[in-house]
Amino acid sequence: IVVADMMEKDGNETTQEFQKEFGETRAIFVKCDVTKDDDMENLYKKAIEAYGHIDIVVNNAGILNEKNWKLMLAINVLGLGKSCELALDHMSTNNNGKGGVVVNLASVAGLMAGEGSPWYHASKHAVYGYTRSQHLMQKSDNVRFVCVCPSLVKTKLLSDWENACRPVLQDELTDKIMEATLIPEQIGEAAVNVIEDDTNAGKAYVVTPFQKWDYYEQPPVLPF
């Protein structure tokens, strides 16, 4: 397991939890800023040095910051895209890799429109579209791309969403949405579900408290 984060304290604490459960040598931490190509390349290099190959990548970095939307796009879209390209470089069976799975964390915001956070919605639409399109491009790489689309989760991003959206949404609606949030452990469970399901290439797994978790059915756009 390779844990990557800008926050060294949080990253080290998470890594130590894995080490206690699975063994000292089974998890490492690498400090990484996903907006920096050098950091991203170093992350993959360290993973290969530690474990020889890469089987699974979970791209989970993301923020909600409508005021600094350029930074948000750099993290939510470009950083994720860079990670996916590096994953293909190292995992593709055409490059002497062993194949594997890339899980991209999108959002239900990537499947719908919403007031208050248009740039965030745009970034998650990009993740969904990229994941589906990357899947269509896969032929003999043996790398499966899939995305998870959760509703709001109890993380720091939850308060960022409230600050962005409460001014434009009715308080009653905002309160209902805030009350029906997921917890991080459920996102971990969803990630495991999509990793273990080898029939879901290119699909989006919708995770909300309102319905049974399932794959999103993309309606046809073109008549052919």
Secondary structure as a PSIPRED ss2 file (coil, helix, strand):
# PSIPRED VFORMAT (PSIPRED V4.0)

   1 I C   1.000  0.000  0.000
   2 V E   0.000  0.000  1.000
   3 V E   0.000  0.000  1.000
   4 A E   0.000  0.000  1.000
   5 D E   0.000  0.000  1.000
   6 M C   1.000  0.000  0.000
   7 M C   1.000  0.000  0.000
   8 E H   0.000  1.000  0.000
   9 K H   0.000  1.000  0.000
  10 D H   0.000  1.000  0.000
  11 G H   0.000  1.000  0.000
  12 N H   0.000  1.000  0.000
  13 E H   0.000  1.000  0.000
  14 T H   0.000  1.000  0.000
  15 T H   0.000  1.000  0.000
  16 Q H   0.000  1.000  0.000
  17 E H   0.000  1.000  0.000
  18 F H   0.000  1.000  0.000
  19 Q H   0.000  1.000  0.000
  20 K H   0.000  1.000  0.000
  21 E H   0.000  1.000  0.000
  22 F H   0.000  1.000  0.000
  23 G C   1.000  0.000  0.000
  24 E H   0.000  1.000  0.000
  25 T H   0.000  1.000  0.000
  26 R H   0.000  1.000  0.000
  27 A C   1.000  0.000  0.000
  28 I E   0.000  0.000  1.000
  29 F E   0.000  0.000  1.000
  30 V E   0.000  0.000  1.000
  31 K E   0.000  0.000  1.000
  32 C C   1.000  0.000  0.000
  33 D C   1.000  0.000  0.000
  34 V C   1.000  0.000  0.000
  35 T C   1.000  0.000  0.000
  36 K C   1.000  0.000  0.000
  37 D H   0.000  1.000  0.000
  38 D H   0.000  1.000  0.000
  39 D H   0.000  1.000  0.000
  40 M H   0.000  1.000  0.000
  41 E H   0.000  1.000  0.000
  42 N H   0.000  1.000  0.000
  43 L H   0.000  1.000  0.000
  44 Y H   0.000  1.000  0.000
  45 K H   0.000  1.000  0.000
  46 K H   0.000  1.000  0.000
  47 A H   0.000  1.000  0.000
  48 I H   0.000  1.000  0.000
  49 E H   0.000  1.000  0.000
  50 A H   0.000  1.000  0.000
  51 Y H   0.000  1.000  0.000
  52 G C   1.000  0.000  0.000
  53 H C   1.000  0.000  0.000
  54 I C   1.000  0.000  0.000
  55 D C   1.000  0.000  0.000
  56 I E   0.000  0.000  1.000
  57 V E   0.000  0.000  1.000
  58 V E   0.000  0.000  1.000
  59 N E   0.000  0.000  1.000
  60 N C   1.000  0.000  0.000
  61 A C   1.000  0.000  0.000
  62 G C   1.000  0.000  0.000
  63 I C   1.000  0.000  0.000
  64 L C   1.000  0.000  0.000
  65 N C   1.000  0.000  0.000
  66 E C   1.000  0.000  0.000
  67 K C   1.000  0.000  0.000
  68 N C   1.000  0.000  0.000
  69 W H   0.000  1.000  0.000
  70 K H   0.000  1.000  0.000
  71 L H   0.000  1.000  0.000
  72 M H   0.000  1.000  0.000
  73 L H   0.000  1.000  0.000
  74 A H   0.000  1.000  0.000
  75 I H   0.000  1.000  0.000
  76 N H   0.000  1.000  0.000
  77 V H   0.000  1.000  0.000
  78 L H   0.000  1.000  0.000
  79 G H   0.000  1.000  0.000
  80 L H   0.000  1.000  0.000
  81 G H   0.000  1.000  0.000
  82 K H   0.000  1.000  0.000
  83 S H   0.000  1.000  0.000
  84 C H   0.000  1.000  0.000
  85 E H   0.000  1.000  0.000
  86 L H   0.000  1.000  0.000
  87 A H   0.000  1.000  0.000
  88 L H   0.000  1.000  0.000
  89 D H   0.000  1.000  0.000
  90 H H   0.000  1.000  0.000
  91 M H   0.000  1.000  0.000
  92 S C   1.000  0.000  0.000
  93 T H   0.000  1.000  0.000
  94 N H   0.000  1.000  0.000
  95 N H   0.000  1.000  0.000
  96 N C   1.000  0.000  0.000
  97 G C   1.000  0.000  0.000
  98 K C   1.000  0.000  0.000
  99 G C   1.000  0.000  0.000
 100 G E   0.000  0.000  1.000
 101 V E   0.000  0.000  1.000
 102 V E   0.000  0.000  1.000
 103 V E   0.000  0.000  1.000
 104 N E   0.000  0.000  1.000
 105 L E   0.000  0.000  1.000
 106 A C   1.000  0.000  0.000
 107 S C   1.000  0.000  0.000
 108 V H   0.000  1.000  0.000
 109 A H   0.000  1.000  0.000
 110 G H   0.000  1.000  0.000
 111 L H   0.000  1.000  0.000
 112 M C   1.000  0.000  0.000
 113 A C   1.000  0.000  0.000
 114 G C   1.000  0.000  0.000
 115 E C   1.000  0.000  0.000
 116 G C   1.000  0.000  0.000
 117 S C   1.000  0.000  0.000
 118 P H   0.000  1.000  0.000
 119 W H   0.000  1.000  0.000
 120 Y H   0.000  1.000  0.000
 121 H H   0.000  1.000  0.000
 122 A H   0.000  1.000  0.000
 123 S H   0.000  1.000  0.000
 124 K H   0.000  1.000  0.000
 125 H H   0.000  1.000  0.000
 126 A H   0.000  1.000  0.000
 127 V H   0.000  1.000  0.000
 128 Y H   0.000  1.000  0.000
 129 G H   0.000  1.000  0.000
 130 Y H   0.000  1.000  0.000
 131 T H   0.000  1.000  0.000
 132 R H   0.000  1.000  0.000
 133 S H   0.000  1.000  0.000
 134 Q H   0.000  1.000  0.000
 135 H H   0.000  1.000  0.000
 136 L H   0.000  1.000  0.000
 137 M H   0.000  1.000  0.000
 138 Q C   1.000  0.000  0.000
 139 K C   1.000  0.000  0.000
 140 S C   1.000  0.000  0.000
 141 D C   1.000  0.000  0.000
 142 N C   1.000  0.000  0.000
 143 V E   0.000  0.000  1.000
 144 R E   0.000  0.000  1.000
 145 F E   0.000  0.000  1.000
 146 V E   0.000  0.000  1.000
 147 C E   0.000  0.000  1.000
 148 V E   0.000  0.000  1.000
 149 C E   0.000  0.000  1.000
 150 P E   0.000  0.000  1.000
 151 S C   1.000  0.000  0.000
 152 L C   1.000  0.000  0.000
 153 V E   0.000  0.000  1.000
 154 K C   1.000  0.000  0.000
 155 T C   1.000  0.000  0.000
 156 K H   0.000  1.000  0.000
 157 L H   0.000  1.000  0.000
 158 L H   0.000  1.000  0.000
 159 S H   0.000  1.000  0.000
 160 D H   0.000  1.000  0.000
 161 W H   0.000  1.000  0.000
 162 E H   0.000  1.000  0.000
 163 N H   0.000  1.000  0.000
 164 A H   0.000  1.000  0.000
 165 C H   0.000  1.000  0.000
 166 R C   1.000  0.000  0.000
 167 P C   1.000  0.000  0.000
 168 V C   1.000  0.000  0.000
 169 L C   1.000  0.000  0.000
 170 Q C   1.000  0.000  0.000
 171 D H   0.000  1.000  0.000
 172 E H   0.000  1.000  0.000
 173 L H   0.000  1.000  0.000
 174 T H   0.000  1.000  0.000
 175 D H   0.000  1.000  0.000
 176 K H   0.000  1.000  0.000
 177 I H   0.000  1.000  0.000
 178 M H   0.000  1.000  0.000
 179 E H   0.000  1.000  0.000
 180 A C   1.000  0.000  0.000
 181 T C   1.000  0.000  0.000
 182 L E   0.000  0.000  1.000
 183 I C   1.000  0.000  0.000
 184 P H   0.000  1.000  0.000
 185 E H   0.000  1.000  0.000
 186 Q H   0.000  1.000  0.000
 187 I H   0.000  1.000  0.000
 188 G H   0.000  1.000  0.000
 189 E H   0.000  1.000  0.000
 190 A H   0.000  1.000  0.000
 191 A H   0.000  1.000  0.000
 192 V H   0.000  1.000  0.000
 193 N H   0.000  1.000  0.000
 194 V H   0.000  1.000  0.000
 195 I H   0.000  1.000  0.000
 196 E H   0.000  1.000  0.000
 197 D C   1.000  0.000  0.000
 198 D C   1.000  0.000  0.000
 199 T C   1.000  0.000  0.000
 200 N C   1.000  0.000  0.000
 201 A C   1.000  0.000  0.000
 202 G C   1.000  0.000  0.000
 203 K C   1.000  0.000  0.000
 204 A E   0.000  0.000  1.000
 205 Y E   0.000  0.000  1.000
 206 V E   0.000  0.000  1.000
 207 V E   0.000  0.000  1.000
 208 T C   1.000  0.000  0.000
 209 P C   1.000  0.000  0.000
 210 F C   1.000  0.000  0.000
 211 Q C   1.000  0.000  0.000
 212 K C   1.000  0.000  0.000
 213 W C   1.000  0.000  0.000
 214 D E   0.000  0.000  1.000
 215 Y E   0.000  0.000  1.000
 216 Y C   1.000  0.000  0.000
 217 E C   1.000  0.000  0.000
 218 Q C   1.000  0.000  0.000
 219 P C   1.000  0.000  0.000
 220 P C   1.000  0.000  0.000
 221 V C   1.000  0.000  0.000
 222 L C   1.000  0.000  0.000
 223 P C   1.000  0.000  0.000
 224 F C   1.000  0.000  0.000
